[in-house]
């Protein structure tokens, strides 16, 4: 039978063994011992606190047993001696009865025990009671009284008396803004059929032209929100020239007549107002009503959405619903 030599241990093993089983068993034994030692080290590392606690408990138990043994050994047993005088008297009396004379030499008396040895109780160590700490009373902070805010009185609306009241579609708006608008000049809104009212929208506002008899003026309203500012201009257009600046000739939609004159003449008007969005139109949907300190104006968009401009003489306006 052929044999092989193990390259690790240089020993001969039979051919039918694919590897040297004896050498493999030795290596497995070393591996098993190494893995066991490694697991033991890991267990001690991960549980060292528990092991230390167990060792501390064992040490405390041993100290307690030693102290108990020392306290038991300290108990001293004391024996009470016999009454030697009574024993001598009894022996002398017995000797006189027998011999009738006293002996020349007395034999030493042996002390006799008259009872069981008496144990003297020894007091053990007295435990000093540990005072129980009383909870410290934490002082409760005194709450400061909360100051109740005094409501700010709403300023009363100034009372005004008018000889006539506003009527028609804007009467509700006048009742709300009457203190600022003052008394009505017209009791009812003036329809566009009785006056000339033209409008042109811009990217950031409107221009309105108003004409009634000899009174002609232009309103420039800034902003597209619910409030803003506006300005009043007398109409100074001569009725002939529509080209007062180069910018107005090149843009579409066109700006003409009095709107062209104001837009071209005043850069402080042109810049915030922006560019036109449509041509000027007379839609016959506008309404206006004058008051002592302003007026109420409905444009074509207000006709569609039930909105009006309340324009005050201080240069401000508000956009509100009127019905």
Residue, then its C-alpha position, 0 to 999 in steps of 0.5 A: x500500500x502506498x503511503x504519503x508524507x504529511x507536509x506539516x508533521x513529516x509523518x507517513x500516513x496511508x494513501x486512502x486518507x486524503x489528509x493526515x487525520x492525526x495531524x488534523x486532530x492535533x490542529x483541531x485540538x489547538x484551535x478548540x483550546x484557542x477558541x475556548x480561551x478567546x470566548x472566556x476572555x470575551x465573557x470576562x471583558x463584557x461581564x467584568x462589572x458583574x464579576x467584580x460585584x460578585x467578588x465584592x459580595x463574597x468578600x462582604x459575606x466573609x467579613x460578616x462571618x468573621x465579625x460574628x465569630x469574634x463576637x461569640x468568642x468574646x463571651x466569657x463564662x464565669x463560674x461561681x466558687x463553692x462556699x469553702x467555709x460551709x464545707x470545712x464546718x461540715x467536715x469538722x462536725x462529722x469528724x467529731x462525731x466519729x472520733x470525739x476529738x478534733x484532728x491534729x492535721x486538717x486535710x485540704x478541702x476541695x471546693x465543691x460546686x453547688x450548682x451549674x456554672x452561671x453565665x454572665x451575659x455579655x452585651x453585644x454591640x448596640x446599633x446606633x439608629x441612623x436618623x431618617x433625613x426629613x424632606x426639606x421643604x422647598x419654598x413655593x415661589x410667590x406668584x406675582x399678580x399678572x397685570x391685566x392689559x387695559x383695553x385701548x379705547x377705540x377713538x370715537x368717530x367724529x359726529x357730523x350732521x348733514x342736511x341731506x344723506x347719501x342715497x342710492x347704491x353708495x349709501x352703505x359705503x357712505x354710512x361706513x366712511x361718512x366721517x372721512x367723506x363728509x356730507x354728500x354733494x349729490x344725494x344719488x350717484x351720477x350715471x355716465x349718461x349725464x357726465x363724461x367718464x373715461x378710463x384707461x388701465x395701466x400696468x400699475x394703476x388707472x387714469x380717469x377723465x371726468x367732465x361735467x359742465x365746465x369742470x374737467x379733470x384727470x384722476x391718476x390712481x396708483x396700485x392694483x390692490x385694496x388701497x393706495x394713493x391718487x392724484x388730481x390734475x386739471x385737464x390742460x389738453x388743447x384738443x389738437x396735439x396727441x404726441x407730447x413724447x416719443x415713448x407715447x408714439x411708439x407703444x401700443x395700446x396708444x395713449x392720447x389726449x389729456x392722458x398723453x399730456x400727463x403721462x409724457x409731462x410728469x415722469x413721476x407719474x409715468x414711472x410708477x403708473x407703468x405702460x398702458x394695458x388697453x386704450x381709453x374707453x367710455x363704457x357707460x358703466x361708471x358711476x360717481x358721487x361727490x362728497x365734501x372730502x372726496x368721492x366714490x367712483x365705480x369703474x367698469x371692473x367695479x360694475x362686474x365685481x361690485x367694487x368701488x373706489x373711495x377716494x379721499x382728499x388726503x390723497x389716499x383711496x380704498x377699494x371696497x364692495x358696495x353691495 
